[in-house]
Amino acid sequence: MSEIGVTPSGLVYEIAGSGPPLLLLHAGLMDRRMWDPQWPVLAERFTAIRYDARGFGQSADPDRPYSLHGDALEVLEAAGVEAAAAVVGVSMGGATALDLALAAPSRVSSLVVVSSEPSGWEHSPEIIRQLEAADAAFARGDLDAANELELRIWVDGPLRSADRVDPALRRQIAASNRVLLERAAEIEHEPFELEPPASERLHELRQPTLVVTGELDQPSVLDGAFAIIAAAGARHVEIPDAGHLPNLERPREFLEALLIFLEEIAPASAP
């Protein structure tokens, strides 16, 4: 059974199970519920913790400057995690996990970065053009258009049309992201990144690291993921026929890869 907690600054987290601590960080299109497909199994094997990032789900909106990796550390402290934790993040969450591993290495025993590029990564002109189009729609108040453009970028990806994505999953993500866009219109503070950014510090990583990519993800994201693999000597698993959110598109395959790493690689290598 899960317990719900709230950090001093209003971050809502959920904790379940027993065993080695495991922190789960969600992507920018959804909240902590994106871990629903894996949550029951992980809670059987670990002290599993997931939370809503600031401005997402049940967590408070930012009312002052903050960092995503600082918030992750706050959740660990509020949850009473004293030992180093395995940290798993998808997309925005993966970049946060990487920043946390560099900013507070003693708090991270192992690292799983999913569909993520390091902070400070220089994206390709093509994806920047797509992101700017979504930002322009958001700026003029056309949230439906912004939502659809973001779905095309992050859910459909560059190699398939919308009708090749599971329609129920696409509707689920669209509904979640639409709420987030409405909320974002009222948010004044953006998170600041690690300085120097992770893209300049990948050689500092010492934790056992797994990088998971989706076969159909954006090329610019894949380039960033491969940069992590090369610099950190990370293990790599590609999820076939999946885009940017492999834990949702291929939950069984993703969970299998995650458990192999967490149960065989990470404990043997943890300090």
C-alpha positions as CSV (number, residue, x, y, z in Angstrom):
1,M,0.0,0.0,0.0
2,S,1.3,3.4,-0.9
3,E,1.8,6.3,1.5
4,I,1.5,9.9,0.3
5,G,3.8,12.6,1.7
6,V,4.4,16.3,1.0
7,T,7.8,18.0,1.2
8,P,8.2,21.4,3.0
9,S,7.9,23.2,-0.4
10,G,4.8,21.4,-1.5
11,L,6.1,18.5,-3.6
12,V,3.7,15.5,-3.4
13,Y,5.4,12.1,-3.3
14,E,4.3,8.5,-3.0
15,I,6.2,5.7,-1.3
16,A,5.5,2.0,-1.3
17,G,7.3,-1.3,-0.6
18,S,10.6,-2.1,1.2
19,G,14.1,-2.8,0.2
20,P,16.7,-0.6,-1.6
21,P,15.4,2.9,-2.4
22,L,14.3,3.6,-5.9
23,L,13.3,7.1,-7.1
24,L,11.2,7.5,-10.2
25,L,11.1,10.8,-12.2
26,H,8.4,11.4,-14.8
27,A,8.5,13.0,-18.2
28,G,7.3,16.5,-19.0
29,L,4.1,15.4,-20.7
30,M,2.7,13.6,-17.6
31,D,2.9,13.4,-13.9
32,R,3.9,10.6,-11.5
33,R,1.1,8.4,-12.8
34,M,3.1,7.6,-15.9
35,W,4.8,5.0,-13.7
36,D,1.5,3.1,-13.2
37,P,2.5,0.2,-15.5
38,Q,5.7,-0.5,-13.5
39,W,4.7,0.7,-10.0
40,P,3.2,-2.5,-8.5
41,V,6.2,-4.7,-9.5
42,L,8.8,-2.2,-8.5
43,A,7.1,-1.7,-5.1
44,E,7.4,-5.4,-4.5
45,R,11.2,-5.3,-4.8
46,F,12.2,-1.8,-3.7
47,T,11.3,1.1,-1.5
48,A,9.8,2.8,-4.5
49,I,9.3,6.6,-4.5
50,R,7.6,8.6,-7.2
51,Y,6.5,12.2,-7.1
52,D,4.9,15.0,-9.1
53,A,7.5,17.5,-10.3
54,R,6.9,21.1,-9.3
55,G,4.0,22.5,-11.3
56,F,2.7,19.0,-12.2
57,G,0.0,16.8,-10.8
58,Q,-0.7,17.5,-7.1
59,S,2.5,19.3,-6.4
60,A,2.6,23.1,-5.8
61,D,3.4,25.6,-8.6
62,P,6.9,27.2,-8.3
63,D,6.8,30.5,-6.4
64,R,10.5,31.1,-6.5
65,P,13.6,30.0,-8.5
66,Y,14.3,26.3,-8.2
67,S,16.0,23.4,-9.9
68,L,14.6,20.0,-10.8
69,H,17.5,18.1,-9.4
70,G,17.2,20.1,-6.1
71,D,13.6,19.1,-5.9
72,A,14.5,15.5,-6.4
73,L,16.9,15.7,-3.5
74,E,14.2,17.4,-1.4
75,V,11.9,14.4,-2.1
76,L,14.6,11.9,-1.0
77,E,15.2,13.8,2.2
78,A,11.4,14.2,3.0
79,A,10.9,10.5,2.3
80,G,13.6,9.7,4.9
81,V,16.0,8.1,2.4
82,E,19.4,8.1,4.0
83,A,21.1,5.6,1.7
84,A,22.0,6.3,-1.9
85,A,19.1,5.6,-4.2
86,A,18.8,4.1,-7.6
87,V,17.3,6.9,-9.7
88,V,15.3,6.3,-12.9
89,G,14.0,9.1,-15.1
90,V,12.2,9.5,-18.5
91,S,12.8,12.5,-20.8
92,M,12.7,15.5,-18.5
93,G,13.0,13.1,-15.6
94,G,16.1,11.5,-17.1
95,A,17.9,14.8,-17.5
96,T,16.9,15.6,-13.9
97,A,18.3,12.2,-12.7
98,L,21.6,12.9,-14.6
99,D,21.9,16.3,-13.0
100,L,21.2,14.9,-9.6
101,A,23.9,12.2,-10.0
102,L,26.4,14.9,-10.9
103,A,25.3,17.5,-8.3
104,A,24.9,15.0,-5.4
105,P,26.8,11.8,-6.4
106,S,26.7,10.4,-2.9
107,R,22.9,10.3,-3.0
108,V,22.7,8.2,-6.3
109,S,23.8,4.6,-6.2
110,S,22.8,3.9,-9.8
111,L,21.3,5.7,-12.7
112,V,18.8,4.9,-15.4
113,V,18.3,7.6,-18.1
114,V,15.4,7.0,-20.5
115,S,14.9,8.9,-23.7
116,S,17.0,11.8,-22.4
117,E,19.7,14.1,-23.5
118,P,22.0,15.8,-20.9
119,S,21.2,19.3,-19.8
120,G,23.0,21.9,-22.0
121,W,22.6,19.7,-25.0
122,E,22.5,21.5,-28.4
123,H,19.5,20.1,-30.3
124,S,19.3,19.8,-34.0
125,P,17.8,22.7,-36.1
126,E,14.9,20.5,-37.1
127,I,13.7,19.7,-33.6
128,I,14.3,23.3,-32.5
129,R,12.0,24.4,-35.4
130,Q,9.3,22.0,-34.2
131,L,9.6,23.2,-30.6
132,E,9.5,26.8,-31.6
133,A,6.2,26.1,-33.5
134,A,4.7,24.6,-30.4
135,D,5.9,27.5,-28.2
136,A,4.4,30.0,-30.7
137,A,1.0,28.3,-30.5
138,F,1.2,28.3,-26.7
139,A,2.2,32.0,-26.7
140,R,-0.8,33.0,-28.8
141,G,-3.1,31.0,-26.5
142,D,-3.9,28.2,-28.9
143,L,-3.4,25.4,-26.4
144,D,-5.0,22.7,-28.5
145,A,-2.6,23.4,-31.3
146,A,0.3,23.5,-28.9
147,N,-0.8,20.2,-27.5
148,E,-1.1,18.5,-30.8
149,L,2.3,19.8,-32.0
150,E,3.9,18.5,-28.8
151,L,2.3,15.1,-29.3
152,R,3.7,15.0,-32.8
153,I,7.2,15.7,-31.5
154,W,7.2,13.5,-28.4
155,V,4.6,10.8,-29.0
156,D,4.4,10.2,-32.7
157,G,8.0,11.1,-33.4
158,P,9.6,11.7,-36.8
159,L,9.2,8.2,-38.2
160,R,5.5,7.5,-37.9
161,S,2.1,9.2,-38.2
162,A,-0.4,9.5,-35.3
163,D,-2.4,6.5,-36.5
164,R,0.5,4.3,-35.9
165,V,0.4,5.1,-32.1
166,D,-1.9,3.3,-29.8
167,P,-5.0,5.6,-29.8
168,A,-5.9,5.1,-26.2
169,L,-2.4,5.9,-25.1
170,R,-2.2,9.0,-27.3
171,R,-5.5,10.2,-25.9
172,Q,-4.2,9.6,-22.3
173,I,-1.1,11.6,-22.9
174,A,-3.0,14.4,-24.8
175,A,-5.4,14.8,-21.9
176,S,-2.5,15.0,-19.4
177,N,-0.5,17.4,-21.4
178,R,-3.5,19.7,-22.1
179,V,-4.0,20.1,-18.4
180,L,-0.2,20.9,-18.0
181,L,-0.4,23.5,-20.7
182,E,-3.3,25.3,-19.0
183,R,-1.4,25.3,-15.8
184,A,1.9,26.4,-17.4
185,A,0.2,29.5,-18.7
186,E,0.0,30.8,-15.0
187,I,3.5,29.7,-14.0
188,E,6.1,32.5,-13.7
189,H,9.3,30.6,-12.6
190,E,11.2,28.2,-14.8
191,P,13.7,25.8,-13.3
192,F,17.4,26.6,-13.6
193,E,19.8,24.0,-14.9
194,L,22.9,22.5,-13.4
195,E,26.0,24.7,-13.9
196,P,28.1,23.7,-15.7
197,P,25.5,21.6,-17.5
198,A,25.6,17.8,-17.6
199,S,26.7,17.9,-21.3
200,E,30.0,19.3,-20.1
201,R,30.4,16.9,-17.2
202,L,29.5,13.5,-18.4
203,H,33.1,12.3,-17.7
204,E,32.4,12.8,-14.0
205,L,29.7,10.1,-13.8
206,R,30.8,7.3,-11.5
207,Q,27.5,5.5,-10.9
208,P,26.5,2.4,-12.8
209,T,24.4,3.8,-15.6
210,L,21.8,2.3,-18.0
211,V,20.6,4.4,-20.9
212,V,17.3,3.3,-22.5
213,T,16.2,4.6,-25.9
214,G,13.2,4.1,-28.1
215,E,13.9,3.0,-31.6
216,L,11.5,5.6,-33.0
217,D,12.6,8.6,-30.9
218,Q,13.8,12.0,-32.1
219,P,17.3,11.8,-33.7
220,S,18.5,14.7,-31.6
221,V,17.4,13.0,-28.4
222,L,19.1,9.8,-29.5
223,D,22.3,11.7,-30.2
224,G,22.3,13.0,-26.7
225,A,21.6,9.6,-25.2
226,F,24.5,8.1,-27.2
227,A,26.8,10.9,-25.9
228,I,25.9,9.8,-22.4
229,I,26.7,6.2,-23.3
230,A,30.0,7.1,-24.8
231,A,31.2,9.4,-22.1
232,A,30.0,7.3,-19.1
233,G,30.6,3.8,-20.5
234,A,26.9,3.2,-19.8
235,R,25.0,0.1,-20.6
236,H,22.4,0.6,-23.5
237,V,19.1,-1.0,-24.2
238,E,17.0,0.0,-27.2
239,I,13.2,-0.7,-27.0
240,P,12.0,-1.7,-30.5
241,D,9.0,-0.1,-32.0
242,A,8.8,2.6,-29.3
243,G,9.2,6.3,-29.4
244,H,10.0,8.8,-26.7
245,L,8.0,7.1,-23.9
246,P,9.0,3.5,-24.0
247,N,7.8,2.7,-20.4
248,L,4.2,3.5,-21.7
249,E,4.4,2.1,-25.2
250,R,6.2,-1.1,-24.4
251,P,5.7,-1.5,-20.6
252,R,6.6,-5.2,-20.4
253,E,9.9,-4.9,-22.4
254,F,10.9,-1.7,-20.5
255,L,10.2,-3.3,-17.1
256,E,12.3,-6.4,-18.0
257,A,15.3,-4.2,-19.0
258,L,15.0,-2.1,-15.9
259,L,14.8,-5.1,-13.5
260,I,17.8,-6.8,-15.1
261,F,19.9,-3.7,-14.5
262,L,18.6,-2.9,-11.0
263,E,18.7,-6.4,-9.7
264,E,21.9,-7.7,-11.3
265,I,24.1,-4.7,-12.2
266,A,23.3,-1.9,-9.7
267,P,23.5,-3.9,-6.4
268,A,26.7,-5.5,-7.4
269,S,28.3,-2.2,-8.2
270,A,26.8,0.0,-5.5
271,P,29.3,1.4,-2.9
